[in-house]
Amino acid sequence: MNNLLIAGLIIEGVIIVAMLLALFWLVRAQLKIKQDYQVLSDIVHGNSNDIAGLCSAALTIDSRIATVDNRIAVTDEQIDDLAAKIADVEQNDQSSHPYSGDIRKVRSGASVNELMQNSGLSHDEAALLIRLHGSKTQP
């Protein structure tokens, strides 16, 4: 019986040693997993900060683009207003100038005789208009 008791104690000792080894291995694995978790947590936290910064920058850029769009719209309206005013001024200048139609005829290549016949100008007036507003190749 003594042998049986010794054999049982040896078996129990082997089982206890195996359990201690398994416990040691499990504790070591748990510590490694905990360390990996901390590293991953730091990475996720850094990524969250980066995303927050990118979102903030995107909002700032979006507001700047909206400001530039508004300025462009205002500038377009101002350009349209100026173009309309210039057109009005040109139209008023052309219609109010007594020789505007004759000047257009001279620029189109009308001669002194044509101006005298069609516009009722004197020879001197027609020659002066051709001299002032005619092409450089005409005498």
C-alpha positions as a LaTeX table, in Angstrom:
\begin{tabular}{lrrr}
\hline
Residue & $x$ (\AA) & $y$ (\AA) & $z$ (\AA) \\
\hline
Met1 & 0.00 & 0.00 & 0.00 \\
Asn2 & 2.84 & 2.17 & 0.64 \\
Asn3 & 3.81 & 1.79 & $-3.00$ \\
Leu4 & 0.36 & 2.64 & $-4.10$ \\
Leu5 & 0.35 & 5.74 & $-1.96$ \\
Ile6 & 3.73 & 6.80 & $-3.31$ \\
Ala7 & 2.56 & 6.22 & $-6.90$ \\
Gly8 & $-0.56$ & 8.30 & $-6.24$ \\
Leu9 & 1.53 & 11.11 & $-4.76$ \\
Ile10 & 3.88 & 11.05 & $-7.77$ \\
Ile11 & 0.93 & 11.20 & $-10.15$ \\
Glu12 & $-0.58$ & 14.06 & $-8.16$ \\
Gly13 & 2.80 & 15.84 & $-8.16$ \\
Val14 & 3.11 & 15.44 & $-11.96$ \\
Ile15 & $-0.42$ & 16.75 & $-12.41$ \\
Ile16 & 0.31 & 19.71 & $-10.11$ \\
Val17 & 3.52 & 20.52 & $-12.00$ \\
Ala18 & 1.63 & 20.26 & $-15.33$ \\
Met19 & $-1.07$ & 22.55 & $-14.00$ \\
Leu20 & 1.54 & 25.04 & $-12.76$ \\
Leu21 & 3.24 & 24.99 & $-16.16$ \\
Ala22 & $-0.12$ & 25.52 & $-17.89$ \\
Leu23 & $-0.91$ & 28.35 & $-15.47$ \\
Phe24 & 2.49 & 29.95 & $-16.11$ \\
Trp25 & 1.94 & 29.68 & $-19.89$ \\
Leu26 & $-1.58$ & 31.16 & $-19.62$ \\
Val27 & $-0.33$ & 34.11 & $-17.50$ \\
Arg28 & 2.45 & 34.78 & $-20.00$ \\
Ala29 & 0.00 & 34.63 & $-22.94$ \\
Gln30 & $-2.41$ & 36.94 & $-21.09$ \\
Leu31 & 0.37 & 39.50 & $-20.51$ \\
Lys32 & 1.36 & 39.39 & $-24.20$ \\
Ile33 & $-2.26$ & 39.87 & $-25.26$ \\
Lys34 & $-2.59$ & 42.77 & $-22.81$ \\
Gln35 & 0.53 & 44.40 & $-24.26$ \\
Asp36 & $-0.75$ & 43.93 & $-27.85$ \\
Tyr37 & $-4.09$ & 45.40 & $-26.81$ \\
Gln38 & $-2.35$ & 48.50 & $-25.40$ \\
Val39 & $-0.35$ & 48.99 & $-28.63$ \\
Leu40 & $-3.49$ & 48.65 & $-30.75$ \\
Ser41 & $-5.38$ & 51.00 & $-28.44$ \\
Asp42 & $-2.66$ & 53.63 & $-28.87$ \\
Ile43 & $-2.79$ & 53.23 & $-32.66$ \\
Val44 & $-6.59$ & 53.59 & $-32.71$ \\
His45 & $-6.38$ & 56.66 & $-30.47$ \\
Gly46 & $-3.78$ & 58.22 & $-32.81$ \\
Asn47 & $-5.94$ & 57.44 & $-35.84$ \\
Ser48 & $-8.97$ & 59.00 & $-34.14$ \\
Asn49 & $-6.98$ & 62.18 & $-33.51$ \\
Asp50 & $-5.81$ & 62.23 & $-37.14$ \\
Ile51 & $-9.37$ & 61.81 & $-38.42$ \\
Ala52 & $-10.61$ & 64.58 & $-36.13$ \\
Gly53 & $-7.87$ & 66.88 & $-37.47$ \\
Leu54 & $-8.71$ & 66.01 & $-41.07$ \\
Cys55 & $-12.41$ & 66.69 & $-40.47$ \\
Ser56 & $-11.60$ & 70.04 & $-38.92$ \\
Ala57 & $-9.37$ & 70.95 & $-41.86$ \\
Ala58 & $-12.07$ & 69.86 & $-44.31$ \\
Leu59 & $-14.63$ & 72.09 & $-42.60$ \\
Thr60 & $-12.23$ & 75.04 & $-42.72$ \\
Ile61 & $-11.52$ & 74.48 & $-46.40$ \\
Asp62 & $-15.23$ & 74.09 & $-47.09$ \\
Ser63 & $-15.98$ & 77.44 & $-45.46$ \\
Arg64 & $-13.16$ & 79.07 & $-47.43$ \\
Ile65 & $-14.50$ & 77.62 & $-50.68$ \\
Ala66 & $-17.98$ & 78.92 & $-49.82$ \\
Thr67 & $-16.49$ & 82.37 & $-49.19$ \\
Val68 & $-14.64$ & 82.30 & $-52.51$ \\
Asp69 & $-17.83$ & 81.12 & $-54.28$ \\
Asn70 & $-19.75$ & 84.04 & $-52.78$ \\
Arg71 & $-17.03$ & 86.47 & $-53.86$ \\
Ile72 & $-17.08$ & 85.04 & $-57.38$ \\
Ala73 & $-20.86$ & 85.40 & $-57.54$ \\
Val74 & $-20.66$ & 89.01 & $-56.35$ \\
Thr75 & $-17.87$ & 89.73 & $-58.84$ \\
Asp76 & $-19.89$ & 88.16 & $-61.67$ \\
Glu77 & $-22.84$ & 90.39 & $-60.79$ \\
Gln78 & $-20.56$ & 93.44 & $-60.71$ \\
Ile79 & $-19.09$ & 92.50 & $-64.09$ \\
Asp80 & $-22.56$ & 92.06 & $-65.56$ \\
Asp81 & $-23.61$ & 95.44 & $-64.16$ \\
Leu82 & $-20.50$ & 97.12 & $-65.56$ \\
Ala83 & $-20.99$ & 95.46 & $-68.95$ \\
Ala84 & $-24.58$ & 96.71 & $-69.04$ \\
Lys85 & $-23.45$ & 100.21 & $-68.09$ \\
Ile86 & $-20.73$ & 100.17 & $-70.75$ \\
Ala87 & $-23.24$ & 99.00 & $-73.35$ \\
Asp88 & $-25.62$ & 101.79 & $-72.32$ \\
Val89 & $-22.87$ & 104.39 & $-72.49$ \\
Glu90 & $-21.69$ & 103.15 & $-75.89$ \\
Gln91 & $-25.23$ & 103.11 & $-77.22$ \\
Asn92 & $-25.88$ & 106.63 & $-75.89$ \\
Asp93 & $-22.57$ & 107.88 & $-77.31$ \\
Gln94 & $-23.22$ & 106.40 & $-80.74$ \\
Ser95 & $-26.79$ & 107.60 & $-80.96$ \\
Ser96 & $-26.01$ & 111.07 & $-79.62$ \\
His97 & $-23.04$ & 111.71 & $-81.92$ \\
Pro98 & $-24.26$ & 113.34 & $-85.13$ \\
Tyr99 & $-21.55$ & 111.77 & $-87.29$ \\
Ser100 & $-21.60$ & 108.24 & $-85.82$ \\
Gly101 & $-23.35$ & 106.70 & $-88.84$ \\
Asp102 & $-21.02$ & 108.57 & $-91.21$ \\
Ile103 & $-17.95$ & 107.39 & $-89.25$ \\
Arg104 & $-19.15$ & 103.77 & $-89.60$ \\
Lys105 & $-19.53$ & 104.30 & $-93.34$ \\
Val106 & $-15.98$ & 105.72 & $-93.55$ \\
Arg107 & $-14.60$ & 102.73 & $-91.64$ \\
Ser108 & $-16.44$ & 100.47 & $-94.07$ \\
Gly109 & $-14.64$ & 102.17 & $-96.96$ \\
Ala110 & $-17.07$ & 104.86 & $-98.16$ \\
Ser111 & $-15.66$ & 107.55 & $-100.47$ \\
Val112 & $-16.06$ & 111.35 & $-100.34$ \\
Asn113 & $-18.72$ & 111.25 & $-103.08$ \\
Glu114 & $-20.72$ & 108.53 & $-101.30$ \\
Leu115 & $-20.74$ & 110.52 & $-98.07$ \\
Met116 & $-21.78$ & 113.67 & $-99.89$ \\
Gln117 & $-24.65$ & 111.90 & $-101.68$ \\
Asn118 & $-25.95$ & 109.66 & $-98.85$ \\
Ser119 & $-25.37$ & 111.86 & $-95.79$ \\
Gly120 & $-25.69$ & 115.34 & $-97.20$ \\
Leu121 & $-22.21$ & 116.37 & $-96.08$ \\
Ser122 & $-20.13$ & 119.01 & $-97.80$ \\
His123 & $-16.96$ & 118.00 & $-99.62$ \\
Asp124 & $-14.77$ & 119.35 & $-96.81$ \\
Glu125 & $-16.74$ & 117.54 & $-94.09$ \\
Ala126 & $-16.60$ & 114.24 & $-95.96$ \\
Ala127 & $-12.85$ & 114.62 & $-96.62$ \\
Leu128 & $-12.21$ & 115.45 & $-92.96$ \\
Leu129 & $-14.15$ & 112.38 & $-91.75$ \\
Ile130 & $-12.21$ & 110.15 & $-94.15$ \\
Arg131 & $-8.96$ & 111.69 & $-93.02$ \\
Leu132 & $-9.78$ & 111.24 & $-89.31$ \\
His133 & $-11.55$ & 107.87 & $-89.37$ \\
Gly134 & $-10.53$ & 106.20 & $-92.61$ \\
Ser135 & $-7.98$ & 103.44 & $-92.93$ \\
Lys136 & $-4.30$ & 104.35 & $-93.06$ \\
Thr137 & $-3.95$ & 103.09 & $-96.66$ \\
Gln138 & $-6.36$ & 105.69 & $-98.05$ \\
Pro139 & $-4.80$ & 109.04 & $-99.14$ \\
\hline
\end{tabular}
